[in-house]
């Protein structure tokens, strides 16, 4: 709100009086999965009455009214765009996530998000993923250790990166290693990492990697995910390679 009205809404304040009562409806222009029942009320001042006609996760049909705001015209006209921006963003994410989750996927397979979120909106967007049936990956850089390619370049080797992570891991966080070759994978497995991220691998290479992981003692306990270039069309083919999830 502060971003949109640093010095007020000069147009609305110039032509609309505070005493003008209005009733505004939010009407779907397409079918979608609703997300934002707790967000809409916070977009308007307490002087406005906000009614939400569905719950997060509900399917909304085109033409359906899913919210109504009553009150003075000034705050409603001033804050409507921020509310609509947030709801459009959240419902779009939850709807797209559900589309992926509704594919033919193995039981307990996880469709996961990433940290590639809109600055300032991460908690909103990750919540929308969960509403659509997806799983949240790391919320931020402090909630899990994920050793990526740039970390390996900085430390010089998989062994150095994993050992340093383990030494500094005071919170006993799971350690996940991103690999893009089978050689890196084998080196990481020898260091007993908790999870493996297979990056930019073909389905055939992923199958080979999964076989290497699962054939090891305790390999079934290692969380294996794939990421990089995976889209709606090929998600199913990756999902049935034996991995636990895909982050996208």
C-alpha positions in Angstrom: 0.0 0.0 0.0 2.8 2.4 0.9 4.4 1.7 -2.5 1.2 2.6 -4.4 0.1 5.6 -2.3 3.3 7.3 -0.9 1.4 10.7 -1.0 -2.2 9.5 -1.2 -4.4 8.9 -4.2 -4.7 12.3 -5.8 -7.2 11.3 -8.4 -9.7 9.7 -6.1 -9.3 12.3 -3.4 -10.0 15.0 -5.9 -13.2 13.7 -7.4 -14.8 11.4 -4.8 -16.2 12.3 -1.4 -15.6 10.1 1.7 -19.3 9.9 2.2 -20.0 8.1 -1.1 -20.9 4.5 -0.2 -20.1 1.7 -2.7 -20.2 -2.0 -3.0 -17.5 -3.7 -5.0 -17.4 -7.3 -6.2 -14.5 -9.4 -7.3 -15.8 -11.6 -10.2 -13.8 -14.4 -11.9 -13.1 -13.9 -15.6 -11.8 -17.5 -15.9 -11.8 -20.7 -14.0 -9.1 -21.0 -11.3 -8.0 -22.3 -7.9 -8.7 -19.6 -5.3 -6.0 -18.4 -3.0 -6.0 -15.3 -0.8 -9.0 -15.5 1.6 -6.8 -14.0 4.3 -5.1 -11.5 2.1 -8.1 -9.5 0.7 -9.4 -8.2 4.0 -5.9 -6.8 4.9 -5.9 -4.8 1.6 -8.7 -2.5 2.9 -9.1 -0.4 6.1 -11.2 -1.7 8.9 -14.0 0.7 8.0 -14.7 -1.5 5.0 -16.7 -4.7 5.2 -15.1 -7.6 3.4 -16.9 -10.9 2.6 -15.1 -13.8 1.1 -17.4 -16.4 -0.5 -14.9 -19.3 -0.9 -11.9 -20.9 0.9 -8.3 -21.2 -0.3 -8.1 -24.2 -2.5 -11.7 -24.0 -3.8 -12.3 -24.2 -7.5 -13.8 -20.9 -8.8 -15.7 -20.7 -12.1 -15.8 -17.9 -14.6 -18.4 -15.4 -13.7 -18.5 -16.4 -10.1 -18.3 -13.7 -7.4 -15.7 -14.7 -4.9 -15.5 -11.5 -2.7 -17.4 -8.3 -1.9 -16.2 -5.1 -0.3 -18.5 -2.5 1.0 -17.7 0.9 2.4 -16.6 4.4 1.5 -15.6 4.8 -2.2 -12.3 6.5 -1.4 -10.5 3.6 0.4 -12.0 1.0 -2.0 -11.0 2.8 -5.1 -7.5 3.5 -3.6 -6.7 0.0 -2.6 -8.5 -2.1 -5.2 -5.5 -2.5 -7.5 -3.2 -3.7 -4.9 -5.8 -6.3 -3.8 -6.4 -7.4 -7.4 -2.7 -7.6 -8.1 -2.1 -9.9 -5.1 -5.1 -12.1 -5.8 -4.3 -12.5 -9.5 -0.8 -13.5 -8.6 -1.7 -16.0 -5.9 -4.6 -17.5 -7.8 -2.4 -17.9 -10.9 0.3 -19.7 -8.9 -2.2 -22.0 -7.1 -4.0 -22.8 -10.4 -0.8 -23.5 -12.3 0.5 -25.7 -9.4 -2.7 -27.7 -9.3 -2.5 -28.3 -13.1 1.0 -29.9 -12.6 -0.1 -31.9 -9.5 -3.1 -33.3 -11.4 -0.9 -35.1 -13.9 -0.3 -38.8 -13.7 2.3 -38.8 -10.9 3.5 -41.5 -8.5 1.9 -41.6 -5.0 3.7 -39.2 -2.6 5.6 -37.5 -5.5 6.4 -33.9 -4.7 5.9 -31.0 -7.1 8.1 -28.3 -5.4 8.8 -24.7 -5.7 12.1 -22.8 -5.7 13.6 -19.6 -4.3 13.0 -17.9 -7.7 10.2 -15.8 -6.3 9.1 -12.2 -6.7 11.1 -10.0 -4.2 8.9 -9.2 -1.2 6.3 -11.8 -2.1 8.0 -15.1 -1.3 5.8 -16.1 1.6 2.7 -15.3 -0.4 3.8 -17.2 -3.4 5.1 -20.2 -1.5 1.7 -20.3 0.3 0.0 -20.3 -3.1 2.1 -23.3 -4.2 0.9 -25.2 -1.1 -2.7 -24.3 -1.8 -2.4 -25.7 -5.3 -1.1 -29.0 -3.9 2.6 -28.4 -4.2 5.4 -28.6 -1.7 7.6 -25.8 -0.5 11.4 -26.3 -0.9 13.6 -24.1 1.3 11.8 -21.0 2.5 15.1 -19.1 2.5 18.8 -19.6 2.7 18.8 -20.3 6.4 16.3 -23.2 6.4 18.4 -25.8 4.6 21.9 -26.5 3.2 21.9 -26.9 -0.6 25.3 -27.1 -2.1 25.1 -25.8 -5.7 27.5 -25.5 -8.6 28.8 -22.1 -7.6 29.6 -23.4 -4.1 31.6 -26.2 -5.7 33.5 -23.7 -7.8 34.2 -21.6 -4.8 35.5 -24.5 -2.6 37.2 -26.4 -5.4 35.5 -29.8 -4.8 32.5 -31.7 -3.7 34.4 -33.2 -0.7 35.5 -29.7 0.5 32.1 -28.2 0.2 30.3 -31.1 2.0 32.9 -31.4 4.8 32.8 -27.6 5.5 29.0 -27.6 5.5 28.9 -30.5 7.9 31.5 -28.8 10.2 29.5 -25.5 10.4 26.1 -27.2 10.5 25.3 -26.2 14.1 21.5 -26.5 13.5 21.9 -30.1 12.2 20.1 -29.1 9.0 19.9 -31.7 6.2 22.6 -31.4 3.6 21.6 -31.6 -0.1 24.0 -31.7 -3.0 23.3 -30.5 -6.5 25.1 -32.5 -9.1 25.1 -32.4 -12.9 27.4 -35.4 -13.5 27.4 -39.0 -12.3 30.9 -38.5 -11.1 29.8 -35.7 -8.8 26.9 -37.9 -7.6 29.2 -40.8 -6.7 31.5 -38.5 -4.8 28.6 -37.0 -2.9 27.2 -40.4 -2.0 30.5 -41.4 -0.4 30.2 -38.3 1.9 26.7 -39.4 3.1 24.7 -36.4 2.0 21.0 -36.4 3.0 19.6 -35.3 -0.4 20.6 -35.1 -4.1 19.4 -32.6 -6.6 20.0 -33.9 -10.2 20.4 -30.7 -12.3 19.7 -30.5 -16.0 19.8 -34.2 -16.6 17.9 -36.1 -19.3 15.3 -38.7 -18.1 17.7 -41.5 -19.1 20.5 -40.0 -17.0 18.2 -39.4 -14.1 17.2 -43.1 -14.2 20.9 -44.1 -14.1 21.5 -41.7 -11.2 18.5 -43.1 -9.3 19.8 -46.6 -9.8 23.2 -45.7 -8.4 21.6 -44.0 -5.4 19.1 -46.7 -4.5 21.6 -49.6 -4.9 23.7 -48.2 -2.1 23.1 -49.3 1.5 20.7 -46.7 2.9 20.1 -45.3 -0.5 16.3 -45.5 -0.2 16.5 -42.9 2.6 18.1 -40.3 0.4 15.8 -37.6 -1.0 16.3 -37.3 -4.7 14.9 -34.5 -6.8 15.4 -33.3 -10.3 15.4 -29.7 -11.6 16.4 -27.6 -14.6 14.4 -27.3 -17.8 11.5 -29.6 -16.7 8.1 -28.4 -17.9 4.5 -29.4 -18.0 5.0 -31.6 -21.0 7.8 -33.8 -19.6 7.0 -33.7 -15.9 5.3 -37.1 -16.0 8.3 -38.8 -17.7 10.6 -37.4 -15.0 8.3 -38.3 -12.2 8.4 -42.0 -13.1 12.2 -42.3 -13.1 12.2 -43.1 -9.4 12.9 -39.6 -8.0 11.0 -38.2 -5.0 10.1 -34.9 -6.5 10.8 -32.1 -9.0 11.5 -28.5 -8.2 10.4 -26.0 -10.8 
